[in-house]
């Protein structure tokens, strides 16, 4: 997958290079953030505190077994993983079934209507793209300035319900 290759190249460089990827489909969007080992400051009450966070690579983030991920996690996370495999292999419902079985997750956790909406949407919904793009721009500014808590490590937006959700997939679910 080209995405993983570019992410790994960014990680191999001697100077830290942040990696961002964005994918808008129909009225939904996903952003992945890999800031590697990131140092920043944030204000707490009347003082400024220095913080550090470790970000996983895209490969590490999507390799977390689904059964370890809480059910409250955005359904778009799972749907986007199914679509990635589908685009490589083709066969949407078979791909969904195989991935759900392999990850011990019920097929009902990824609605067919959501997958069909993401696949059949031949154009992006401009307002959704603007919202997701604005979030990405805000996060790039925070990363460059080193001020404020960054999104770690996925952001999802679905215009159908109007919700934007941050998901920390990786460290939260492993021992």
C-alpha positions as CSV (number, residue, x, y, z in Angstrom):
1,X,0.0,0.0,0.0
2,X,1.5,3.3,-1.1
3,X,0.2,5.1,2.0
4,X,2.2,2.9,4.3
5,X,5.3,3.2,2.2
6,X,5.3,7.0,2.3
7,X,4.7,6.9,6.0
8,X,7.6,4.6,6.6
9,X,9.9,6.8,4.4
10,X,9.0,9.8,6.6
11,X,9.9,7.8,9.7
12,X,13.3,6.7,8.3
13,X,14.5,10.3,7.7
14,X,17.0,11.7,10.2
15,X,15.0,14.8,10.8
16,X,11.4,14.2,12.1
17,X,8.9,14.6,9.3
18,X,5.2,14.6,10.2
19,X,2.9,12.5,8.1
20,X,-0.7,13.3,7.4
21,X,-3.2,11.6,5.2
22,X,-6.8,12.6,4.4
23,X,-9.5,10.7,2.6
24,X,-13.0,12.2,1.9
25,X,-15.7,10.0,0.5
26,X,-19.2,11.1,-0.1
27,X,-20.1,13.1,3.1
28,X,-17.5,11.4,5.3
29,X,-13.8,12.1,6.0
30,X,-10.9,10.5,7.7
31,X,-7.6,12.1,8.7
32,X,-4.6,10.1,10.0
33,X,-1.8,11.9,12.0
34,X,1.7,10.6,12.5
35,X,3.9,13.1,14.3
36,X,6.3,10.4,15.6
37,X,7.7,11.5,18.9
38,X,6.2,14.9,19.3
39,X,7.0,17.6,21.9
40,X,4.6,20.5,22.5
41,X,3.4,22.9,25.2
42,X,0.0,23.4,26.6
43,X,-1.5,25.8,29.2
44,X,-2.7,24.4,32.5
45,X,-4.3,27.0,34.7
46,X,-1.6,29.8,34.9
47,X,1.4,27.8,33.7
48,X,2.7,26.3,30.5
49,X,3.5,22.6,30.6
50,X,5.8,20.8,28.3
51,X,4.4,17.5,27.0
52,X,5.5,14.6,24.7
53,X,3.4,12.1,22.8
54,X,4.4,9.1,20.8
55,X,2.4,8.5,17.6
56,X,2.2,5.1,15.9
57,X,2.8,4.6,12.2
58,X,-0.2,4.0,10.0
59,X,0.7,0.3,9.8
60,X,0.9,0.1,13.6
61,X,-2.4,1.9,14.0
62,X,-4.4,-0.3,11.6
63,X,-2.8,-3.5,12.8
64,X,-4.5,-3.4,16.2
65,X,-6.9,-6.4,16.4
66,X,-10.4,-5.2,16.1
67,X,-11.6,-7.2,19.1
68,X,-9.3,-5.0,21.3
69,X,-10.9,-1.8,20.0
70,X,-13.9,-0.6,22.1
71,X,-17.3,-0.9,20.5
72,X,-17.9,2.9,20.9
73,X,-15.1,3.5,18.4
74,X,-16.3,5.3,15.2
75,X,-17.8,2.9,12.7
76,X,-16.0,4.9,10.0
77,X,-12.7,3.5,11.3
78,X,-13.8,0.0,10.5
79,X,-15.6,0.9,7.3
80,X,-12.4,2.7,6.0
81,X,-10.3,-0.4,6.7
82,X,-12.8,-2.6,4.8
83,X,-12.7,-0.2,1.9
84,X,-8.9,-0.2,1.8
85,X,-8.8,-4.0,1.5
86,X,-11.7,-3.9,-1.0
87,X,-9.9,-1.4,-3.2
88,X,-6.9,-3.8,-3.3
89,X,-8.9,-7.0,-3.7
90,X,-12.4,-6.1,-4.8
91,X,-15.5,-7.8,-3.5
92,X,-17.0,-5.5,-0.8
93,X,-19.3,-7.9,1.1
94,X,-16.9,-10.8,1.0
95,X,-14.1,-8.5,2.2
96,X,-16.3,-7.3,5.1
97,X,-17.2,-10.8,6.1
98,X,-13.5,-12.0,6.0
99,X,-12.2,-9.1,7.9
100,X,-15.0,-9.3,10.6
101,X,-14.4,-13.0,11.0
102,X,-10.6,-12.6,11.2
103,X,-11.0,-9.8,13.8
104,X,-13.8,-11.4,15.8
105,X,-16.2,-8.6,15.2
106,X,-19.8,-8.9,14.3
107,X,-20.7,-8.0,10.7
108,X,-23.5,-5.8,12.1
109,X,-20.9,-3.5,13.5
110,X,-20.2,-2.2,10.0
111,X,-23.5,-1.3,8.3
112,X,-23.7,-2.3,4.6
113,X,-25.4,1.1,4.0
114,X,-22.4,2.9,5.3
115,X,-20.0,0.9,3.1
116,X,-22.2,1.3,0.0
117,X,-22.4,5.1,0.7
118,X,-18.6,5.3,0.9
119,X,-18.0,3.2,-2.2
120,X,-20.7,4.5,-4.4
121,X,-20.1,8.2,-3.7
122,X,-18.4,9.2,-6.9
123,X,-17.9,12.8,-5.7
124,X,-17.0,14.2,-2.4
125,X,-19.5,16.4,-0.5
126,X,-17.8,19.9,-0.6
127,X,-19.0,21.1,2.9
128,X,-17.7,17.8,4.5
129,X,-14.4,18.2,2.7
130,X,-14.1,21.8,3.9
131,X,-14.7,20.8,7.5
132,X,-12.2,17.9,7.4
133,X,-9.7,20.1,5.6
134,X,-10.1,22.8,8.2
135,X,-9.4,20.3,11.0
136,X,-6.3,19.2,9.1
137,X,-5.1,22.8,8.7
138,X,-5.7,23.6,12.3
139,X,-3.7,20.5,13.3
140,X,-0.8,21.4,11.0
141,X,-0.6,24.9,12.6
142,X,-0.6,23.3,16.0
143,X,2.2,20.9,15.0
144,X,4.3,23.7,13.5
145,X,3.9,26.0,16.5
146,X,4.2,23.2,19.0
147,X,1.3,24.6,21.0
148,X,-1.8,22.7,22.1
149,X,-2.8,19.1,22.3
150,X,-2.6,17.4,18.9
151,X,-5.3,15.0,17.6
152,X,-4.0,11.5,18.1
153,X,-4.1,9.7,15.7
154,X,-7.4,9.6,13.7
155,X,-10.1,12.1,13.1
156,X,-13.5,11.1,11.5
157,X,-16.3,13.3,10.3
158,X,-19.7,12.2,9.0
159,X,-22.0,15.0,7.7
160,X,-25.0,12.7,8.0
161,X,-24.9,13.0,11.8
162,X,-22.8,16.1,12.0
163,X,-20.2,14.6,14.3
164,X,-16.5,14.9,14.3
165,X,-14.7,12.2,16.4
166,X,-11.1,11.8,17.4
167,X,-9.9,8.2,17.9
168,X,-6.6,7.1,19.5
169,X,-6.1,3.7,17.9
170,X,-3.0,1.8,19.1
171,X,-1.6,2.7,22.5
172,X,-5.0,2.8,24.1
173,X,-5.8,-0.8,23.4
174,X,-2.5,-2.6,23.8
175,X,-0.7,-3.7,27.0
